[in-house]
Amino acid sequence: MMPKKAPGGSETVELLEYLFGPGERDEHTDPHLIAAWDPDLPCPARHPDRMSLPGLDLLLDAPVEALRGPRPAEHVWHVSVRNHAGDRTLSDAEWAEVAAAMVHAAGIAPAGDEQACRWVAVRHAGDHIHIAATLARQDGRHPRVRGDIPNMHTTARAFEARWGLTPMSPLDRTARRRPATGEAE
């Protein structure tokens, strides 16, 4: 299982349109919501009468809009998590468990924190999901996402071992670190 961070952005609605859309080459099949900060959130693809993409955008961005202090220039956090092509296809429930564990590991939405950032996990293919979040907590603070990728790789390795998946997360922090500027000089 490989978490890969995409570049940040400033337009939540554009990311949602991509995730729920046909893709760049019509490769997105059955895009749907599998998990979110609110477990009762309706899926815009499956229940458009109850939730639209602009409506989901407003809900996700509400904590960013409510910030009194400085707002992050790029408030959209986006990660894809993919399993190996040879692995079995995970169910929506399994991917939802992965998504919740990843946002916890990244510091976006620690388990049990009702004031955490708002996030959604979208599945539009059998082998991966996308997690999108806004970088403003519901209590007005900024999340601590430093080290998000190494933490998510550690979480991915646990799922790989637990479910017998092909190991894809080699990030183990055993490589020699690059010398600091002062050391290099």
HELIX and SHEET records of a PDB file:
HELIX    1   1 THR A   12  PHE A   20  1                                   9    
HELIX    2   2 LEU A   53  GLU A   65  1                                  13    
HELIX    3   3 ASP A   92  ALA A  106  1                                  15    
HELIX    4   4 ASP A  148  TRP A  163  1                                  16    
HELIX    5   5 THR A  181  ALA A  184  1                                   4    
SHEET    1   A 5 MET A   2  LYS A   5  0                                        
SHEET    2   A 5 VAL A  76  ARG A  82 -1                                        
SHEET    3   A 5 HIS A 128  ARG A 137 -1                                        
SHEET    4   A 5 CYS A 117  ALA A 125 -1                                        
SHEET    5   A 5 HIS A  32  ALA A  36 -1                                        
END                                                                             
